[in-house]
Amino acid sequence: MQPARPDHYLRSCLRALVGVFVFVAFGAAAPLLAKNSRTEHLVVDPYGIEIWFEPGHEKIARKVAEICEESIPELAEGVGLDRVEPFRIHLVESIRVIELEAGVDLPSWGIAFAFVDSRVMVIDVRRATAAWNTLERVVPHELSHLLAGQRIEGVQVPTWFLEGMAMWQAREWSLLENWRLMDAVWTKRAPRLEGLIRGIPGEERTAHDAYRISYAGFTYLFDERMADLPDFLGHIARTGDFGEAFDSYWGEGQGAFYGRFAEHITRKYSSRLLLFQTGPLFSIIAVLFLFVFLKIRWRNRRKLKHMERVDQGLTSDDW
């Protein structure tokens, strides 16, 4: 078997980093999944989550169950959800089957999809097993969507907010993602936050840029107030309107925030002169410096020990 090329590996990693939240009720696909129920299923206690799968996929189903058991308590607490309502997870051989039979158009590069209104998550087994560590990355992302949907009780919320929150909760950000965002801003590919109200672009590269700017917008909104997230989501649920909740909670309109964020992201990333002041580069240089320093120190210690042995008249046969 030939090893994967570096560019192929990076693309696989990026696909693994992001699931897709689809803003549809899944009205056509949900009955389809119920009618074609998988011949086997297991239940994740104490939440009553059902995982349906085809014969031969039991190992993957148990892995998904394990991730749910480990992730849900922290994710639910993060959004201020006291009680998790049951939902279903379907493992399918290929999302394409769902698309053809239910008439749902889904991105060709997506791995997992959360349908909040129907409380359903669908995972494409073939895509999920194509790259290492994929399930550990995409399942918490989609769980974030399902749990947030229960917390805000059907209130329409901008895509950038939900996707940024899911990436933050799933701990998907990395130095690589920061560099990709910087490149998107430099090359003016990065979409504006206000352009991500009702969905994510379908083209893969543009979609990844949208996810990154969503994460940046979400974390910029909360800055050092991430502990306020459950309270803000509760405020959204009480008011029943995201715009009204945003204005009253943050003391500024969404338009003002979008303008402030655009200035921030431009100032932070648009100038190539900032390349030498950015956290990612500094971190990389620091790691490389530490590696070289330790390597030199280790080599010098070996030389010193060798010289001490020579001075003591020891030969290699005596060691």
SVG drawing of the C-alpha trace seen along z (x, -y; Angstrom):
<svg xmlns="http://www.w3.org/2000/svg" viewBox="-42 -49 86 57">
<polyline fill="none" stroke="black" stroke-width="0.4" points="0.0,0.0 1.3,-3.4 1.4,-6.0 -1.0,-8.9 0.4,-12.0 0.8,-15.0 -1.8,-17.1 -4.2,-14.3 -3.7,-13.8 -4.3,-17.5 -7.5,-17.4 -8.6,-14.3 -7.9,-16.0 -9.9,-19.1 -12.8,-16.9 -12.6,-15.2 -12.6,-18.5 -16.0,-19.6 -19.4,-18.0 -22.3,-19.7 -25.4,-21.2 -28.3,-21.2 -31.1,-23.7 -34.0,-21.5 -36.6,-19.6 -35.6,-16.4 -39.3,-15.7 -38.7,-13.4 -35.6,-11.6 -36.8,-10.8 -39.7,-8.5 -37.3,-6.9 -34.9,-6.0 -37.8,-4.7 -39.2,-2.6 -35.8,-1.1 -34.8,-0.7 -31.4,1.0 -31.6,4.6 -29.5,3.9 -29.4,1.1 -28.1,0.2 -29.1,-2.3 -26.8,-4.8 -27.9,-5.1 -28.9,-7.1 -30.0,-9.3 -32.0,-6.8 -30.1,-7.6 -30.7,-4.9 -27.9,-4.1 -29.1,-2.2 -26.7,-0.3 -26.4,2.4 -24.8,5.8 -21.0,5.5 -21.0,1.9 -21.4,2.9 -17.8,1.9 -18.4,-1.6 -21.7,-1.9 -20.1,-1.0 -17.4,-3.6 -20.1,-6.2 -21.9,-5.2 -18.6,-5.6 -18.0,-9.1 -21.6,-10.0 -21.1,-8.8 -17.9,-10.7 -19.0,-13.9 -22.6,-14.6 -22.2,-15.5 -19.7,-18.3 -21.5,-19.4 -24.8,-19.6 -23.4,-21.5 -21.7,-23.9 -25.0,-24.9 -26.9,-24.9 -29.0,-21.9 -30.3,-20.2 -31.9,-17.2 -31.0,-15.6 -34.0,-14.4 -33.6,-11.2 -32.5,-11.3 -31.5,-8.9 -28.2,-8.3 -28.2,-6.3 -25.0,-4.8 -25.5,-4.5 -23.2,-3.0 -23.5,-6.1 -25.3,-9.4 -26.0,-9.1 -28.8,-6.6 -30.6,-9.1 -30.2,-11.8 -31.6,-9.7 -34.6,-8.2 -35.5,-11.3 -34.6,-14.0 -32.2,-15.7 -29.2,-17.5 -26.2,-17.2 -22.5,-18.3 -20.5,-15.6 -17.6,-16.1 -19.8,-15.9 -19.3,-13.1 -22.0,-13.6 -25.2,-15.6 -27.5,-16.7 -31.2,-17.4 -32.2,-19.3 -36.0,-19.5 -36.2,-15.7 -33.6,-15.0 -31.6,-12.8 -27.9,-12.4 -26.7,-10.6 -23.2,-9.4 -21.7,-8.2 -19.7,-5.1 -17.6,-5.0 -16.5,-8.6 -16.1,-8.4 -13.7,-5.5 -11.6,-7.0 -9.4,-9.0 -7.9,-8.5 -9.7,-9.8 -12.7,-11.1 -15.5,-10.0 -13.9,-11.6 -14.0,-14.9 -17.3,-15.0 -19.6,-13.3 -19.1,-15.9 -19.6,-18.6 -23.0,-17.2 -23.9,-16.5 -23.4,-20.2 -26.0,-21.0 -28.5,-18.6 -28.1,-19.7 -28.1,-23.4 -31.3,-22.8 -32.9,-21.4 -31.7,-24.3 -33.0,-27.1 -36.3,-25.3 -36.6,-25.9 -35.5,-29.5 -33.8,-30.4 -30.1,-31.2 -27.5,-32.3 -25.4,-29.6 -22.1,-31.2 -23.1,-31.2 -24.1,-27.5 -21.1,-26.3 -18.7,-28.4 -20.1,-27.1 -20.0,-23.5 -16.3,-23.9 -15.5,-25.4 -17.3,-22.8 -15.7,-20.0 -12.2,-21.5 -11.6,-21.5 -9.4,-24.6 -5.7,-24.1 -2.6,-25.9 -3.4,-24.6 -6.9,-26.0 -5.5,-29.4 -3.1,-29.4 -5.9,-28.5 -8.0,-31.4 -5.1,-33.8 -4.6,-32.7 -8.3,-33.1 -8.2,-36.7 -5.0,-37.5 -6.4,-36.2 -9.9,-37.8 -11.6,-34.4 -13.0,-34.6 -16.7,-35.3 -18.2,-38.1 -20.0,-36.9 -23.3,-38.5 -23.2,-36.4 -23.5,-33.2 -26.9,-33.7 -28.9,-31.0 -26.3,-28.4 -22.8,-27.3 -21.6,-27.4 -21.8,-24.0 -18.3,-24.1 -15.8,-22.4 -13.0,-25.0 -15.4,-27.9 -17.3,-25.9 -14.1,-25.3 -13.4,-29.1 -16.9,-29.7 -16.4,-27.4 -13.2,-29.1 -14.7,-32.6 -17.7,-31.3 -15.4,-30.0 -13.5,-33.3 -16.7,-35.3 -18.1,-33.1 -15.0,-33.2 -14.6,-37.0 -18.2,-37.6 -17.6,-35.9 -13.9,-36.8 -13.2,-36.1 -16.8,-35.6 -17.3,-32.0 -18.8,-31.1 -21.8,-33.3 -22.7,-31.0 -25.4,-29.0 -27.0,-32.2 -27.1,-33.7 -28.6,-30.6 -31.2,-30.7 -31.9,-34.3 -32.5,-33.3 -34.9,-30.6 -36.8,-33.1 -37.1,-35.9 -37.8,-33.5 -35.8,-35.8 -32.1,-35.7 -31.9,-39.4 -33.8,-40.7 -31.8,-38.5 -28.5,-39.6 -29.3,-43.3 -30.5,-43.2 -27.8,-40.9 -24.7,-42.4 -25.9,-46.0 -25.3,-46.4 -27.1,-45.4 -25.9,-42.6 -24.9,-45.1 -22.6,-46.9 -21.0,-43.6 -20.5,-42.5 -18.7,-45.7 -16.5,-45.5 -15.6,-41.9 -14.7,-42.7 -12.3,-45.4 -10.9,-43.1 -10.2,-40.2 -8.8,-42.5 -6.5,-44.1 -5.4,-40.8 -4.8,-38.9 -4.8,-41.0 -1.3,-42.4 1.5,-40.0 3.7,-42.1 1.7,-40.5 3.2,-37.1 6.0,-37.7 3.7,-38.7 1.2,-35.9 0.7,-33.3 0.9,-30.3 4.3,-31.4 5.6,-32.2 4.5,-28.8 6.1,-26.9 9.3,-28.8 9.3,-28.1 8.7,-24.4 11.5,-24.2 13.8,-26.2 13.1,-23.8 13.6,-20.8 17.0,-22.0 18.0,-23.1 17.2,-19.7 18.9,-17.9 22.1,-19.9 22.1,-19.5 21.5,-15.7 24.4,-15.5 26.7,-17.6 25.9,-15.4 26.8,-12.3 30.1,-13.9 30.9,-14.9 30.3,-11.4 32.4,-10.0 35.3,-12.4 35.0,-11.6 35.3,-7.9 38.3,-8.5 39.9,-10.5 39.3,-7.6 41.1,-5.3 37.9,-3.4 37.5,-1.8 34.3,-1.0 34.8,2.6 34.6,1.5 31.3,-0.3"/>
</svg>
